[in-house]
Amino acid sequence: MNYRIADRIVHKDESIRSKMLGIAAKLEGVIALGRGDPDLPTPAHILEAGQKALAGGATHYTAPQGLPELREAICTKLERENNLLYKPDEIVVTAGAQEGIYVTMLALLNAGDEVLLTSPGYTSYNQAVELAGGVVVTVPTYQHQNFALTAEAVKAKITSRSRILCLMNPSNPTGAVTPKAEIEKLAALALEHDLIVISDEIYERLVFDDSSVTSFASLPGMKERTITVNGFSKAYAMTGWRIGYFAAPRELVIPMNEIHHGLTICAPAVSQHAALAALRGSQDCVEEYRQIFASRRTYFRGVLDGLGLSYGEPQGAFYLYTNISSLGLGAGEFCVRLLEEAKVMIFPGSLFGDHNDDFIRISLLQPQAKLEEAAERIAAALPKLKGGA
């Protein structure tokens, strides 16, 4: 049968991610360093809150915008940690932060509107733009600049059709943190060219060394034109709970909440209660997890240094965006062969809109012993993989 796929589906073929997951399913003992799903457990007090909520009947719809007490807690968090003043009616709780991305694009884009996206970057943004009828305009970042997004690079890509600037800070896949000075320059560009800014801050609690995240909406004049996207998946190891939120001006929240209602009705009730416990409870778990990721980062940087592979200095998140061009084969081929021959699964940069086939994203989301085993397997496989042998 000739199935007619809608024109809005830009990528109709199987991705290399799907191909690799298919290969991995047929192998035993694969060490997965690909996905962005923390291996650490959801903290006990959050689990207990979810269990208590289920026992108490949290199995029905909530208000589409989310539980009032959760939105109040989110406002408290944004004021305390991000210097952002929001009211509960300016918050929408979503089924994961990713839903907020899609809701935003559907609410704001008309056909042909351009969206400025970092390359490499999180390509769910690309798909959301394309499904909404918008046009993706990539802004390249480079290893020699530590993959920092610069206002100069953004300015070069702005046209009369530019509508939205997306900033993920820290970045997935590179871990880059945009400095405050650069945020201020980007804010000036947003004002000059009347851009809406999506500030994705889901990795904000996972930063290292002296790095810190400046919330875009905290700068003068930016709250009115910024949609702050965040969630609980990364800092609290709650990916499977599917719980996130966005904060935006009330004038935008009203139509965006209608789209959210049409897509999911509401975020899962039990997950909302768990998220409330995450915000109201001790934050020691976040610091504990951050230190674990920091230790893994230090270890695997040493591994890569020993193998002679360079990478962007990760200031946040839990990835190492690694340059394998010295091996003499493309990143896609390298990742497939590494999986088949060494049973280590790492994803190539092409899945993140990389403008070269030179990079892989290593996720530091395995226990230390597994990371050490993966390092041994990689080191053993490299001589065979070099030059495409």
N, C-alpha and C positions, 0 to 999 in steps of 0.2 A: 504493500500500500504506500502511496506517496503522501507522507505526512507533511503538512504545510506548517512549518514553524514560523511564528510571527516575526516580522522584520525587526521588532524591538529586541529580539534575542540576538545579540551580536555574535556571541561565541557559541556556535552550534555543535562543535566537535568535542570529543572527550578531552579533558585537560590532562596535563602530565600528572597532576595530583591524583586524579581518578585512576590513571594508568598505574601509578606507583602503589596506591592503596590496593589495587587489584593484585599486583605482584606480591605485595607483603602478605595478603590474605592466604597465599599458597605456601608461604615459608614459615618455618618454626624458629623461634628465638630471635625475632627481629627486635632491635633496639630502636625505638622511634624517637628521633630528634627533629621532628617535623612540625607537628601541630602546636598551636599556642594554648594548650589546655594544661594548666598547672597539675602536676602529679601529686601535690600536697592535698590533704583532706580539708574539706570545709571545717572550720573550727567548731569544737564541740558545743559551745553555747549557741551557735547559730543553728546547728542541727537540732538541738533540743527545742529551740523556739519553733522550728518548722514542725517537729513532731507534736508539740503541744498544740500548735495551731490546727493541724490536721485532726487531732483528737477533739478539738473544740469546734469542729465544723467548718474549717476554712477550705471548703471544697466547692464554693459557688463564685459567681461573678462578684467583683468589687465595682466601685465607680470606675468608669473608663480611665480617668486621670490617675487613679491609684488611691490607696487608703489615705484619708486625711492625715493620720498620725505619721505615716511614712513620709508624705510630702513635707510635713512640718519638720521632721527630722532631717530631711535632705536640705531644707533651707538653713537649718542650724549648722549643718556640716559645711555648706557652701560659705556661710559667713565666717565661721571659725577658721577654716583651713584655706579658703580661696579669696577672702575679702570680697565676696559677692553677696549682695543683698537682694534676695528674691522672696516673693510671697508664695504660699502654697498653690495659688491658682496660676502661677507661672511655671509650675513643674508638671511634667507628664511622666508617669512611671510606665516603662515599656517592657516588652518581652525580650530582654537583652538590649544592650546599647545599640546593636546592629539594626534593630527595628527602628530606632530613632533616626538612623542615617537614611533609611528608605522613606520614612515618613517625611523627613525634611525635604528630600529631593522631589517627592511627589507633590508636596505643598507649594514649593517655590519655583519650580522650573517650568517654563514653556518650551515648546519645540525650538531647538536651535540655540537656547541659552547656553553659555559656556561656563564650565566649572573648572577651576584651577586646582589640580591635584599633584601632590609631590610624587616624584618617581626616583627611586622605588618607593612604593607605598602600599597601603592596605587596599587591595583591588576590589573589595566589596563596594567601596565608594564608586569605582568605575562602573560596576554593574548597576548600582542604584541610579547613577546619572543617566546611563543608557536606557534603562527601563522607563525613566521619567521623560524621555525624549530630549534630554540635554546632550551637550557635546563635551567630551573630556578633553581638557587641555593640560598636558603634563608639564610640570616644572622640574627639570632634572636637578638632582643633587649628586655630589661626587665624593669619593673616598678621600681625596686629598683635602677636602674641606670638612671631613668627618660627617658627611651626609647632612650637613646643616642646611635647612631651608633659609634662603636669603631673600630679602626684599628686592634686591637687584635682579635676581633670577625671576621672581614673580612679576616685577614690573615689565620685563621684556616680553611676557606672555599675555599681558592685559590688552584686550580689544574693546570695541564698543559693545560687544555682545557678552562680555564677562559679567557674571551674575553672582557667583559664589566662590569664595576661597576656603579651602579645607586645610586644616592644620591638625595633625595628630602629634601630640606632644606629651610624653616621649613618643617616638616613632616606632611603628611596626612596619617594616622588619629591621630597621637599622639600630634602634635604641637611641637615636639622636635626640637631644633636648635642645629646643630652640632658645637661645639666650634672650634675656629680657630686652636687651638693646635692639635685637632683631625683631622681637614682637612689637616693640614701639614703632619701628619703621614700617612693619606690615600694617599696623593700625592706621598709620598716616595714609598708606596706599588705599586701605579700605574706605577711608573718608573721602579721599580725592576721587575715587572711581565708583563710589556708591556700591560697595560690595557687601553682601552678607557673608559672615564668617562662621563656619562650623568649627568649633574648637573641641576636638576629641581628646579628652583628658583621662581616658580609662587606665592608663599606666602611671598616673601622676604619683601614686604612693610608692612606686618601685623605681627609685632613683638612687644613684650611687655617687660616692666621693662628695664633691662640693656642689653637685648639680641641684637645681631646684626648678620647679615649673611655675611659670607666670600664667595665671588664668587670663585668657584674652579679654574676657568681658570685664575684668577688673580695671582696665585702662580707661582713661577719660573718654567718654563718648562712644565706647564700644559695647556696653550692655544693650543698647538699643538696636544694634545690628549683629549681635552674636547669639548663636545657639550653642550652648555648652552641652556636650554629650558625655555621659559618664556611666558607670555601672559598678557591679560588685564582682564580676567574673574573675578578674586578675588579682586584685589585692587580697580578696577573701577566699580565693579558690572556689568560686561558685559558678563555674561555666554552665554546668548542667541545670542550674536553677532558672536560667534564662530571665534575668532581672537587671534592668538598667533604667536610665531616666535621661530626660533632657530638660534644660532650663532655658526659657526664651521669653521675650516680651509677650504680654498677654494678647496683644493683637495677632501674634503669630500662633500662640498656643491654641486659640479657639479653632481655627481651621485645621491645624495639625492634629488636634485631639480627635476631630471627626474622622480623619484618615486612620489614625491609630485604632479608633473604635471599629472601623470597618475591617481592618486587617486582623486584629486579635481580640477585640472587645475589651480585654484588660489583660494586664500581666497576671500570671498565676497567683492566686490568692495566697497559697502557702509560701510562695517565694517572697511575696511582699512582707509577710510576717518575719521571715528569716532575715530579709534585708533590714528591717527595723531593728532586729536584735544586733545585726552587724554594726549599725550606726550607733546604737545606744550602749552597746557593751564595751568591754575593754578592747583597746586597740593594740594590745601587746602582741596579738597574733599577727597583725600586719607587719610589725617590726621584726618579729621572729622569722616570718617568711621572707621578708626583704633581705635579711642577713643570710639566709640559706641561699637565695639566688645570687647574692653578692659573692659568697664563697665559691659557688659553682662557676661564676663568671671569672673569678681569679684563676681557678684551676684550669678551665678550658682555654683561657687566653694563653696560659703557659704551654698547653698542648699545641696550639696553633703556632705559637712562636717557635717551638721545637721542630715543627714540621716545615717551617719556612713559609707559612701562609699568612698573609696580611689581612686586616679586617678594620672596619670602622670602630673607633673607640666607643663602646656602648655606655652611654651615660644613664640609661634607664631601660625599663622592660626586662626581658630575660632571653635575649637573642644575641647571637654573634653573626653579623653580616660579613661573610668571609669571601675574599678574592681567591679564586682557584685558577686564574688565567695562566699562572706559571706552569700548570700541569699539562697544558697543550691540548685540552679538549674542552668542549662547551659544558656549561654547568648542567644542562638538562641531561646530556649523555653521562656525565660524571655521576649524577645522583641515581640514575637508573642502574648503572653498573655497580655502584657502591652498594646499592640495595641487593642486587642479585648475587654479588660476589662476597660481600662482607656482612650482609644482613643488618646494615645500618641505614635507616631511612631519614634522609635530609631532603628538604625541598629546594629547588633551584630558584634563583631570583626572578625568573620569567613569571612566576606566579605572583610576583609583587610589582609587576609593571617595570621591571628592570630594563634599562635602555641598552644594556650589554648582556651577553650570555656568559658573564664572567663570575657571577656571585652565587653563593648558596646561603640560606638562612639556617643556622643551627639553633634549635630551641634547647635551652638548658633545663629541661623538664623531666629529668630522670634522677633517681637517687645517685649519690656519689659513686657507689660501686658500679652502677650501670654506665655512668659517664666514663669511668676508668676503662671498663670493658670496651665501650664504643671507641675510645681513643686508641686502644690497642688494635682493634680491628681496622680502624682507618689507617693507622700507621703501617700495618702489614699489607694493606691493599694498595697504598699509594704507588709503590714501585711498579706494580702491574698496570695501574691506570694511567700513569704518566705517558703523555704523548699518544694516548688512545691505543696503547699496545694491546 
